[in-house]
Amino acid sequence: MKPRKTTKVDPLELLEAVRDLTPLDKTVTIMEVCGTHTMAIGKSGMRQLLPPNLKLVSGPGCPVCVTHEAEVETFLHLAQHENVILATFGDLMRVPGQSSSLAQARAQGARVIVVYSTLEALKLARLYPDREVVFLGVGFETTAPTVAMSIMQASKERIANYSVYSMHKLVPPAIEALLSQGEVKIDGFLCPGHVSTIIGTKPYEPAAQKYNKPCVITGFDIEDILQALIMLLTQIKERRCEVQNQYVRGVNSQGNMSALGVLQEVFEVADAFWRGFGTIYASGLKLRERYQEYDALSRFEVPHFDFGKSVNACSCGDILKGKMIPPECRLYKRACTPAKPRGPCMVSSEGACAAYYRFEEFGG
């Protein structure tokens, strides 16, 4: 069978089409919800090439960034247990809490191990049966199915020393919360490709139908993003508000039914706290009652930490809502750098501040 031919799209032609579609008489603000999009846009230098009245602002699309300091304090509390091994993805290590970070806790002797998959966390539980292995479940719909599978596997193997602290969050409710709060003028959304491979296209419909905001799901190549901007600007020009799918090679309308089935089996929807937003109704995932024995918060007593305040004066919350861009934060490149971060947006590989610091030329 001969390989199917593909048509190469010239990014310069796409950029010209974006310029032609951008209205001359008003500012158009598009939010890229996903942190991977933020990184791709920064790396490409796209912001500097777009018309000055076409603004791209970052949104709450980085799970590490929307994790609150009080949740980091919970991590640190769990790490203090003598028989606990904390398993975590690497981005969480340097996120500042109200008192410390996981990296500092490990330097002081806590057993904190960076893993690259939930399979590695389960392996730790098998290797150290006399220890409690707690996996820190921070992520969106993309990674939550893998965590659910690890819990199902632990149940199947009767691994009694494995548990998960679930801080999983759901992206569409955050978009609705952003729109309902009405603090930022947003004309359209670039919706995340990775999340959408799991959930499909329908969960974004309230943003389009209830709040009259066009949405386009897109991939991560520069051509993908430019094509998605063309689709959004066309909707705006034609006064349409629909959910469109540019990322057809990775996303279908129904999503990944197998992954959704695993999520449904292990988790149920719950309220969740988001940095910058507060509590968002039905935006998180907690373990179902039949899997409660694998819920870390059911195994360990955790004190109440104050979600009402931020101790480090960073502006990550406003950046995640699109109220400001990183260079507008008074700590950016001064008291807050990748070497000494004050907030998670400078720590995470998908954080807006990290993207601006690394790629953007202005604001320094």
C-alpha positions as CSV (number, residue, x, y, z in Angstrom):
1,M,0.0,0.0,0.0
2,K,1.4,3.4,-1.0
3,P,1.7,6.0,1.8
4,R,-1.0,8.6,1.7
5,K,0.2,12.0,0.5
6,T,-0.1,14.9,2.8
7,T,-0.4,18.5,1.9
8,K,2.1,20.8,3.5
9,V,0.6,24.0,4.7
10,D,2.8,27.1,4.6
11,P,2.7,28.8,8.0
12,L,3.3,32.2,6.4
13,E,0.2,31.9,4.3
14,L,-1.8,30.9,7.4
15,L,-0.3,33.9,9.3
16,E,-1.4,36.2,6.5
17,A,-4.9,34.7,6.6
18,V,-5.0,35.4,10.4
19,R,-4.0,39.0,9.7
20,D,-6.6,39.4,7.0
21,L,-9.4,38.1,9.3
22,T,-8.4,40.2,12.4
23,P,-10.8,43.1,12.7
24,L,-9.2,46.5,12.3
25,D,-11.5,48.4,14.6
26,K,-11.4,46.4,17.9
27,T,-9.2,44.2,20.0
28,V,-9.8,40.5,19.9
29,T,-8.7,38.4,22.9
30,I,-8.3,34.6,22.4
31,M,-7.4,32.4,25.4
32,E,-5.2,29.4,24.9
33,V,-6.4,27.2,27.7
34,C,-3.7,24.6,27.4
35,G,-0.2,25.1,28.8
36,T,1.3,23.1,26.0
37,H,-0.2,25.6,23.6
38,T,1.3,28.5,25.6
39,M,4.8,26.8,25.3
40,A,4.3,26.2,21.5
41,I,3.2,29.8,20.9
42,G,6.1,31.2,22.9
43,K,8.7,29.0,21.2
44,S,7.4,30.0,17.7
45,G,7.5,33.7,18.4
46,M,3.9,33.8,17.2
47,R,2.7,36.6,19.6
48,Q,5.2,39.1,18.0
49,L,4.0,38.2,14.5
50,L,0.2,38.6,15.1
51,P,-1.6,41.9,14.6
52,P,-1.2,44.1,17.8
53,N,-5.0,44.0,18.4
54,L,-5.1,40.2,18.3
55,K,-4.2,39.2,21.9
56,L,-3.4,35.7,23.0
57,V,-3.7,35.2,26.8
58,S,-3.0,32.1,28.8
59,G,-5.6,30.2,30.8
60,P,-5.9,27.6,33.6
61,G,-4.6,24.8,31.4
62,C,-1.7,23.7,33.6
63,P,-2.6,21.3,36.4
64,V,0.5,22.0,38.4
65,C,-0.2,25.8,38.2
66,V,-3.8,25.6,39.5
67,T,-2.6,23.6,42.5
68,H,-2.8,25.7,45.6
69,E,-0.2,26.3,48.3
70,A,-2.5,24.6,50.8
71,E,-2.5,21.5,48.7
72,V,1.3,21.5,48.7
73,E,1.2,21.7,52.5
74,T,-0.9,18.5,52.4
75,F,1.9,16.9,50.3
76,L,4.4,18.0,52.9
77,H,2.4,16.8,55.8
78,L,2.1,13.3,54.1
79,A,5.8,13.3,53.5
80,Q,6.5,13.7,57.2
81,H,5.0,10.3,58.0
82,E,7.8,8.0,58.9
83,N,6.7,5.1,56.8
84,V,5.4,7.0,53.7
85,I,7.0,7.2,50.3
86,L,5.6,10.0,48.2
87,A,5.6,9.3,44.4
88,T,5.1,12.3,42.2
89,F,5.7,13.7,38.7
90,G,8.7,16.0,38.6
91,D,6.9,19.3,38.0
92,L,5.5,19.3,41.5
93,M,8.9,19.1,43.2
94,R,9.7,22.8,43.2
95,V,6.2,24.2,43.6
96,P,6.3,26.5,46.7
97,G,3.8,25.8,49.4
98,Q,3.1,28.0,52.4
99,S,6.2,26.8,54.2
100,S,8.4,24.7,51.9
101,S,8.4,22.5,48.8
102,L,8.7,18.8,48.1
103,A,12.3,19.4,46.9
104,Q,13.2,21.0,50.2
105,A,11.4,18.3,52.1
106,R,13.4,15.6,50.2
107,A,16.7,17.4,50.9
108,Q,15.7,17.3,54.6
109,G,15.2,13.5,54.5
110,A,11.6,12.9,53.3
111,R,11.1,10.0,51.0
112,V,9.9,11.8,47.9
113,I,10.5,9.9,44.6
114,V,9.9,11.3,41.1
115,V,8.2,8.8,38.8
116,Y,7.2,9.0,35.2
117,S,4.1,6.9,35.3
118,T,1.7,5.4,37.8
119,L,3.2,2.0,36.9
120,E,6.4,3.1,38.5
121,A,4.5,4.2,41.6
122,L,2.9,0.7,41.8
123,K,6.3,-0.9,41.4
124,L,7.5,1.1,44.4
125,A,4.6,-0.3,46.4
126,R,5.6,-3.8,45.4
127,L,9.3,-3.2,46.2
128,Y,8.6,-1.7,49.6
129,P,5.6,-3.6,51.1
130,D,6.5,-2.3,54.6
131,R,6.0,1.3,53.4
132,E,2.9,3.3,52.4
133,V,3.3,4.5,48.8
134,V,1.2,7.6,48.1
135,F,0.9,8.8,44.6
136,L,0.1,12.6,44.2
137,G,-2.6,12.6,41.5
138,V,-2.3,16.0,39.9
139,G,-3.6,16.3,36.4
140,F,-6.5,16.8,34.0
141,E,-8.6,14.4,32.1
142,T,-5.5,13.3,30.1
143,T,-3.6,11.6,33.0
144,A,-6.5,10.7,35.3
145,P,-7.3,7.5,33.4
146,T,-3.8,6.2,34.0
147,V,-4.2,6.9,37.7
148,A,-7.6,5.1,37.7
149,M,-5.9,2.1,36.0
150,S,-3.3,2.0,38.7
151,I,-6.0,1.8,41.4
152,M,-7.8,-0.9,39.5
153,Q,-4.5,-2.8,39.2
154,A,-3.7,-2.4,42.9
155,S,-7.2,-3.7,43.7
156,K,-6.7,-6.7,41.4
157,E,-3.3,-7.6,42.9
158,R,-4.5,-6.7,46.4
159,I,-1.6,-4.3,46.9
160,A,-2.5,-2.9,50.3
161,N,0.2,-0.2,50.7
162,Y,-0.7,1.9,47.6
163,S,-3.0,5.0,47.7
164,V,-3.6,8.1,45.7
165,Y,-4.2,11.7,46.8
166,S,-6.5,12.8,44.0
167,M,-6.4,16.4,43.0
168,H,-7.5,15.7,39.5
169,K,-9.3,18.6,37.8
170,L,-11.7,18.9,34.8
171,V,-11.1,21.6,32.2
172,P,-14.6,22.5,30.9
173,P,-16.0,23.5,34.3
174,A,-13.0,25.9,34.7
175,I,-13.8,27.5,31.3
176,E,-17.4,28.0,32.5
177,A,-16.3,29.4,35.8
178,L,-14.0,31.8,34.0
179,L,-16.9,33.0,31.9
180,S,-19.4,33.2,34.7
181,Q,-17.1,35.3,36.8
182,G,-16.9,37.8,33.9
183,E,-13.6,39.4,35.0
184,V,-11.9,39.0,31.7
185,K,-13.1,39.8,28.2
186,I,-12.5,36.7,26.1
187,D,-13.7,36.5,22.5
188,G,-12.9,32.8,21.9
189,F,-11.0,29.8,23.1
190,L,-8.2,27.6,21.8
191,C,-9.2,24.3,23.5
192,P,-6.7,21.7,24.6
193,G,-5.9,18.9,22.2
194,H,-4.6,16.4,24.8
195,V,-7.6,16.7,27.1
196,S,-10.0,16.6,24.1
197,T,-8.6,13.2,23.0
198,I,-10.2,11.8,26.2
199,I,-13.4,13.9,26.6
200,G,-14.3,14.7,22.9
201,T,-15.9,17.9,21.8
202,K,-19.3,18.0,23.6
203,P,-18.1,19.2,27.0
204,Y,-17.2,22.6,25.5
205,E,-20.7,23.2,24.2
206,P,-21.9,25.2,27.2
207,A,-19.1,27.8,26.6
208,A,-20.4,28.2,23.0
209,Q,-24.1,27.9,23.5
210,K,-24.6,29.4,27.0
211,Y,-21.9,32.1,26.9
212,N,-21.7,32.7,23.2
213,K,-18.0,32.1,22.9
214,P,-16.6,30.2,19.9
215,C,-14.3,27.3,20.7
216,V,-11.8,25.5,18.5
217,I,-10.0,22.3,19.6
218,T,-6.5,22.3,18.2
219,G,-3.2,20.4,18.0
220,F,0.2,21.7,19.0
221,D,2.1,22.3,15.8
222,I,2.3,26.0,14.8
223,E,0.2,25.2,11.7
224,D,-2.5,23.7,13.9
225,I,-2.6,26.8,16.1
226,L,-2.7,29.2,13.2
227,Q,-5.5,27.1,11.5
228,A,-7.4,27.2,14.7
229,L,-7.1,31.0,14.9
230,I,-8.4,31.3,11.4
231,M,-11.4,29.1,12.4
232,L,-12.0,31.3,15.5
233,L,-11.7,34.6,13.7
234,T,-14.0,33.3,10.9
235,Q,-16.7,32.4,13.6
236,I,-16.3,35.9,15.1
237,K,-16.6,37.6,11.7
238,E,-19.7,35.5,10.9
239,R,-21.1,36.0,14.4
240,R,-21.2,32.2,15.1
241,C,-20.5,30.5,18.4
242,E,-19.7,26.8,17.8
243,V,-17.3,24.1,19.0
244,Q,-15.1,23.2,16.1
245,N,-12.4,20.5,15.9
246,Q,-9.2,21.4,14.1
247,Y,-7.4,18.5,15.7
248,V,-9.4,15.8,13.7
249,R,-6.4,13.5,13.6
250,G,-6.5,13.1,17.4
251,V,-10.0,14.0,18.6
252,N,-13.4,12.8,17.8
253,S,-16.8,14.0,19.1
254,Q,-17.3,11.2,21.6
255,G,-13.7,11.1,23.0
256,N,-12.0,7.9,24.2
257,M,-14.8,5.7,25.4
258,S,-12.4,3.2,27.0
259,A,-10.6,5.9,29.0
260,L,-13.9,7.5,30.0
261,G,-15.1,4.1,31.2
262,V,-12.1,3.7,33.4
263,L,-12.6,7.1,34.9
264,Q,-16.3,6.4,35.5
265,E,-15.4,3.1,37.2
266,V,-12.9,4.6,39.7
267,F,-13.8,8.3,40.2
268,E,-16.9,10.4,40.7
269,V,-17.2,14.1,40.1
270,A,-16.6,16.5,43.1
271,D,-16.0,20.1,43.8
272,A,-12.4,21.2,43.5
273,F,-10.3,24.2,44.6
274,W,-8.4,26.0,41.8
275,R,-5.7,28.6,42.3
276,G,-7.0,31.9,41.3
277,F,-10.6,30.7,41.1
278,G,-11.5,29.3,44.4
279,T,-13.9,26.3,44.6
280,I,-15.4,25.4,41.2
281,Y,-18.5,23.2,41.3
282,A,-18.1,19.7,39.9
283,S,-14.6,20.4,38.6
284,G,-12.7,17.6,40.3
285,L,-12.5,13.9,40.7
286,K,-12.6,11.8,44.0
287,L,-12.5,8.1,44.4
288,R,-15.7,6.2,44.5
289,E,-16.7,4.5,47.8
290,R,-15.8,1.1,46.5
291,Y,-12.2,2.3,46.1
292,Q,-12.0,4.3,49.3
293,E,-9.2,2.1,50.7
294,Y,-6.9,3.5,48.0
295,D,-7.7,7.1,49.0
296,A,-4.8,8.6,50.8
297,L,-7.0,11.1,52.7
298,S,-8.9,8.1,54.1
299,R,-5.7,6.5,55.4
300,F,-4.0,9.6,56.9
301,E,-5.3,12.4,59.1
302,V,-4.5,15.7,57.4
303,P,-5.0,19.0,59.2
304,H,-6.9,21.8,57.6
305,F,-4.7,24.3,55.7
306,D,-5.8,27.8,54.8
307,F,-6.9,28.0,51.1
308,G,-7.9,31.6,51.6
309,K,-4.5,33.2,51.4
310,S,-1.4,33.2,49.2
311,V,1.8,33.7,51.2
312,N,4.2,34.5,48.5
313,A,2.5,37.5,46.8
314,C,2.9,36.1,43.3
315,S,0.3,36.8,40.6
316,C,-0.2,33.2,39.3
317,G,-3.9,33.3,40.1
318,D,-4.5,36.4,37.9
319,I,-2.3,35.0,35.1
320,L,-4.3,31.7,35.1
321,K,-7.5,33.7,34.6
322,G,-6.0,35.8,31.8
323,K,-6.2,39.0,33.9
324,M,-2.6,39.8,33.3
325,I,0.4,38.5,31.4
326,P,3.5,37.3,33.3
327,P,5.7,40.5,32.7
328,E,2.9,42.5,34.5
329,C,3.6,40.6,37.7
330,R,5.9,42.7,40.0
331,L,7.9,39.6,40.9
332,Y,8.5,38.4,37.3
333,K,12.3,38.2,36.5
334,R,13.0,40.0,39.7
335,A,12.1,38.0,42.8
336,C,10.7,35.1,40.7
337,T,12.9,33.2,38.2
338,P,13.3,29.6,37.2
339,A,16.2,29.3,39.6
340,K,14.2,30.6,42.5
341,P,10.5,30.4,41.6
342,R,7.8,32.1,43.8
343,G,4.9,30.5,42.1
344,P,4.0,27.4,40.1
345,C,3.6,29.2,36.7
346,M,7.4,29.7,36.8
347,V,8.0,26.1,37.9
348,S,5.9,24.0,35.6
349,S,7.1,23.0,32.1
350,E,3.6,24.2,31.0
351,G,3.5,27.4,33.0
352,A,2.9,30.7,31.4
353,C,5.6,32.5,33.3
354,A,8.2,29.8,32.4
355,A,7.1,30.1,28.7
356,Y,7.5,33.9,28.8
357,Y,10.8,33.8,30.6
358,R,12.2,31.3,28.2
359,F,10.8,32.5,24.9
360,E,9.2,35.9,25.0
361,E,11.4,38.9,24.3
362,F,9.3,41.6,25.9
363,G,8.8,42.3,29.6
364,G,12.4,41.6,30.7
